[in-house]
């Protein structure tokens, strides 16, 4: 960590200039860890181009939101909320490794392959122009000068000057600005307040590979790239790695965590972190009760970590009913977490974490997940035709159904009805006067595609089935449909 701050001081004192308006980049300063001919980050050539690349969209895509009420929903009463039932009826035991499983390492360790930031400064600095107002935690408007302060603290003059591989030492939020303060669009309007903090981009797991771009002006926050997102994390939650450390960590077999909430301890029985499905650790050894894994502590040293054997498995496994049931049972206990807030999950992070233990890497946001594998469009199909196509082509527990801002995992049929597993905030309603609202679900559920059709003032135009755009079998070879490049917007499902 000492070297990290030495680099920071040098960066801040060199006078490096990056002109954000056109993303033209001056030669970076010579740091001890950077060769004289250091490569430069990409340059944005088109001022009117999208400010966020497809790979770096926010975890949430935008829709307008609605008022909120709490009511009983018949789908969640009539249909069993036990994933094992659906797995046993509709799941299969995979016989051969899928091509997507062979690609896991390349995706997972991608941040350590960067030598410079994979996007230009203008793309990374999009929040500066996107956010000029809003409300804080006290439900009062921010002073406009506060956004100017955030621009200064973001320190994009130093973008892509540290350029070092790193590792997280704790679970962290990934923030749009270097602050833990929230931004609400308008708490007085239905659905524009809690929990929809517009500064929440995503989250990053313990012991996950990072690439460090630069720090905030005060050094408290660091702009990083993960294998699925970018943004600000707390500086005290990361450690810069040496080449030897990277070689050691990458050279180990992988342990995939399969339970949430198990306390993991070091060799002296001291608590280190809670387990989390989707977490990956380098395997060291094992005994009858525990696996021993490696992690990097806050001093930058590689240490040992003990994981109970019922909380993890060694190496990539083929899809199988036993693991699908176990993982799904844990994930159905989750409440909804906007962008991963409060260490919970939203729709796309639930699906992503579900399949990580099988060595299946999926993007973080719903729009990108919907492009993985064999993509089948629902364009020009009515609801009856959509259901028929899902039953004909869909592969249970290997197929994602997509609507704007939301993804659902196809779980096969029950009573000849298409069933899905998803983590959802609410069901849209609209009364006779056109007043919009929402019936809160706020958790992971198993439902039909007509979820909420029984509730008072249900809005049929926003029924899940009616708004589905496509489905994709992520375990099959890619056949993507043409989709327009989208800006990084925020979703509230």
N, C-alpha and C positions, 0 to 999 in steps of 0.2 A: 504493500500500500504506500510505503514511503516513496518508492519510485514513481508511483502513479501521481502523487502530488508534486513531485519534482518536475515531472513532465507538464503538469497543469500550469505551474508557475512560469515555466519557460514559454508555454503557449501564450499565456496572458501578457507576457512582456515583450513579445516579438513584434507586435503591431501588424499582424497578419490581417489582410483585408479581403473579404468576400463580398462582392456586390450582389445582393439578393435579387435586385430587379431583373438582371439578365442572367444570374447564376454564373457570371464569369469569375474564375478562381485564380488568385495569385499563387505563385510558387509557395508551398508550405514551408514553415521554418524547419531547419535541420535539428531533429531531436536525436538523442543518443540511440534510440531504438529504431529510427527510421533511416533508411539508406538515402544518400544524396539524390538519387534519381527516383524518389518515391512517386508512385503513381498518384494521379489526381482522381477525385470523385467525379461522377458524370456531370456534364454541363447541360442545363436546360436550354434548348435552342428556341423554343416556341413559347412566347409569353402568354399565349392563350391556351396552352396545353393543360391537360388535367394535372393538378398539383400532387396527386397521389397515384403511384403506380398500382397496377392490379395486385401485385404481391404485397403491397403495404397499405391496403385499405384498412380503415378502422374495423374493429371487431364487430361493429354494429352498423347497419345501413339504415337510412332514415325513412321514417314514415311519420305523419302527423299523429299525435296521440290524443287520448280521450279521457273523459272523467272516469272515476273509479268507484265501484261498489263491490260488496261481497255477498254472493248468493250461492245456493247449492246448484251444482251442475250435474244433470242426470247421467251424462257419459261417465263421470268419475265415480258414480254409485253403481251403475248397472254393470260396467265392464271391469273385470278383475284388474287390480293394480299390482299384480304379481307377474314380473317379467318371465319367470321360469315357466309359467304356463304357456306363454307365446313362443318361447324358445323351444320347448319340448314339442309343441305342435308343428312349428313352422321352420325352426332352425335346422341346420345340417352341420355335420362334422367335416371340415375341409380336408381334402385328401392330398392336394399338391400346393406348393408355395405359389402365391400369386406374384406377378411381376412387381406390383406396388410394394410388396414386402421386401423385395431386394433393394429398393431405393431408400429405405428408411435412414440409413446412416448418412447418405448424401444430404438429405434434407435436415436431419437433426443437427449435424455438425457444420452446417453451411456457414454460420457466423464466423467460425474459426478459419474459413477459407478466404474471407475478405482481406484485402490489403488497404482498401479505402472504402468509404461509405458507398453503398450500392446505388444511392440516389444522389441528386444534387442538392445544394443548400436550399434552393427555392422550394423544392418538393417537401423537404423536411420542415421548412418554416411556414407551411400553409396556415397553421393556427393564428399567426400574427395578423393576417388579413381576414381570417374567417370569424374571429371573435372580437367584437368591439363593445359588447354590453351583455347584461344578464344579471342574475340574482345570486347572492351568496348564501351561506348557511344560516344567516339571520333573516333570510327572505326579503332583504333589502337590496336595491340595485347597487352594483359595484360602481365606484367612482371611475370614470373613464381613464384617469391617470394610473389606475391599478393595472390596466392592460398594457399601458406604456412601460410600466415597471416589469411586467412579465416579458415583454419584448427585449428589454435590456438584459434581464436575468437569463434569457434563453441563449444569449451569447453566440449567435450563429456566425459571428465573425470568426469564431474558432472552429467552425464545422469541419469535421474530418481531419483533425490535426493530431489527435492522440493515436487513433488507428491501431488499437491493441485488442487482442482476444482476452476475454474475461469469463467469469463464471459467477452465477448468483450464489449468495450464501444464505438466502432466505427467500420465502415467497414474497412477491412484491406486485403492487399495482404498476401498470405502465400508464403514465399520465401525458396528456396533450401539452400541458405547460409544466414547468418545474415547480409544482406546488401540490399540496394535498387538499387545498381548498376546493370546494365544488363550484360548479356553474350550472344554474338552472335557468331555462329559457324564460319561464314566467310562472312562479308558484301559484299565482291567482287563477291561472287558466288550467282547465282539466288536463292532467297528464303531462304538464310541462314542469313539474316540480320533482320531488323525491319519488322514485330513486334514480331519476334519469339525469345524473351528473354528466354534463357534456364534456367535462375534462377527463373522464375515464375512457381510456382507449382500450386497454386489455390488461392482462396480468402475465406474470412469468413465474414459473415454478422454481423451487429450490434446486440448486446444482444444475442449472440449465446454461448451455453455451450462449455467450454474448459477443458482440463486437462493439467496442467503445468508440464513439465519434469524438465527443468533447464534453465538457462539463458546463454547468450554469456558471454565471459570473462569480457567485459566492462559493462555488464548489460543492454545494450540498446535494445537487442533483447531477445525474449523468445521462446524456443522450445515447441510447444503445439501440442496436438491431438484434432481435432474436431471430429464430428461424421462421417466425410467422408475423411479426409486428415490429414497430419501432416507436420510440418515445422516451419519456423521462422516467428514470427510476432513482431511488435514493442511493447516493454514492456509498453510504455505509453498508449497503447490501451486495456489493460486488467486489471481486478481487481480480486484478490483472494476473494473467498466467504467463509463465515462461514456456519456451518451446519444449523443454524437457517435461514439464508438467502436462502439457497437452498430449505429448506422445504417451506418457504414462496412462492418462485417463482414457484416451481414445483406443489404446491397445488392449483394454480390458473387455471381457464379455459384459453384456448389459443385463442389469436387473430391472425388471419392469414391476412397478408397484401396482397392486391389485386391490387395495383397500384404502379408504379414506380414514383419517383420524387416529391412526395408531401412533403412539409416541415412539419415536426412534431415538436411541441413545448411543453414546460413544462407548469405547472400551472401558471407561471408568464409571459407566452407568449414569452419566450426566445427560439430561435431555438436550437434544439438538433441534429436532423438527418433528412435526406431525406428518405421517405418510399422506400421500394424495395420489389418487389414480391419475395416470398420465406422467408421473415422475419417473425418471430414468436415472439409474445409478451404476457406476462402474463396479463390477463384481471382483471380489478379492478371494474369498474362501467361504467355507460353510462348516457347520457342525450339525448335530441332530436337530437342534431347535432353531438355529438362526443362520442367516446369510451375513457375511461381513462384506461391506462395500466401502468405497472410498468417497470422500468429499473434501472440499477445500474450506477451511475455517476462516474466521475473520482476521487471522494473522497471516493468511496466505499460504499456510502449510497444508499439505495433504494429510488427512486424518482418517481414521477408521470409524465406521458406522454400523451398528447392528440392526438387522431387520428380521423380525419374526418370519418364519418360513410360510405361514399362512397369509402373509401380507404382500408377497411378491412371488414372481417366478423368474427363472433364469433363461435368458434368450428369447427369441421370437417364437411364438407358438402359432400353429395353424388355428383358424377359427374353430371353436368347438362349443358344444352346448353347455358344458359345465362352466367354462369361463364366462361365456356370454351371460349366463344366469347370475353368476356371482357378481360380476362387474355391474350388470344392469340393476341388480338389487341395491347395491350401494348408491348408484347414480340416481335412482328414483327417490332417495331420501333427501336430495338437494332441494333447497328453496331457490328461487330465481335470483341470479346475481348479475345485474347490469354490467356488462363488460368484465365480469369476473369479480365485481366488488364483494367485499366481505368474505373472500375466499370461497365464494359460491360459483355457480356456472350459469351461463345463458345457453341459448339453443345450440349454437355452433361449438362452444367449448365442451358441452356435454358429449356431443358426438365425437369430437376430436379426441377427448380423453378416453372414451369408451374403446376406441380402436388402437390407441397407442400401445397397450400391452400385447397386441398381436403384430406389432411392427408395421402398422399401417399409419403413415403420416398423412394427415389431412390439414388443409389450411385452417386459419383461425376464424375467418368470417364466412357468413352464409353464402354470399355471392360467389366466392372462390371455391367453397366446398361443392357448390352446385355444378362446377365445371370439371370435377375429377371423374375420370373413367368414361364409361359409355353414357352419353347424354341423350335423353329422349325428350323432345319438345312436346308440350301440350297445346301448342298454338292452334287456334281454331277448333279445339275440341270442347264439347259441352261436358257437363259434369258426369253424365252417364258414360260417355266415351272415355273420360279420364279414369274412372273406376275400372272399366274393362281393360284398359291398357296397363294399369298398375297390376291388376291380377294376372295378366298375360305375361308381362315382361319383368315385373319387379322381382327381385331376389330378396327374401326376408333377411334382415340384419346385414345386408350389403347394399342397400338402396336408400338414397336420400331423396326426399320430396322437397321441392323448393318453391316458395313464394317470396316476393320481395321482402327482405328483412327477416326471413324466418326459414329454418330448415327442420325437417322432421325425419326420423328414422322409420322406414317401413318395417313393421313387425309381423307381416303376414295377415291372414284373415282369422276372424273369430265370429262364429255364427254367420259365416259368409259375408262379413263386413270387413272392409279394409281397416287395419289398426295401425297406429303410429305411436312412437315414443318420442316425446319432445319436452323441452323446458320452456314454459311460456309464461308471460306476465298476465295477460288478460284476454277477455272475449269482448269484441266490439258490439256496442248497442247503439240504437238511434230511435228516439221516441217519435210520436206523431207530429211533433212540432219541429223535427229535425235536430233536436238536441242530442249530441253524441255523448256516449259514456262508455264505461268498461266494467265488466264483471271480473274481479281479480281472481286469478288462479294462483299465480306466483310460485310455481314449483314444477318439478318434473312429473309428467303424467303419461299414462297410456290412454289414448282416446281414439275416436273415429275422426274422420275428416269433416264431420258436421258438429264438432264440439260446440256446445252452447246453443244449438238450435232450439232447445226447449226453454231458454231463459226469456224473461219478459223483455220486449223491445229488441230482440236479437236482430242484428243487421245482416240480412242474407247476402248483401253485396260484398261483405267482408268475411263470409264463411271460408274456412281454410280450403275446402275443396274448390270453391269458385275462384279463388285467387292463386291456385297452383299454376306455376309457369312451366315446370319441367320436372323430370326425375332423372337421376343418374346412378348407375351401378358402379360404385367406385372401385370395385375389385376387377373390373373388366378393362380391356384396352381402351384408351381415350378415343372418343368420337365427338369432340365438342361441337355444340351448336354455336352459330355466330351470335355474339352478344356485344352490345355497345360498351365501350369503356366507361366505367362509372367513377364519379368522384367519391371520395371517402365521406359518406354521410352517416348519420346515427340512427339506429333502429331502436324501437321501443317494444320489441317482442322478445 
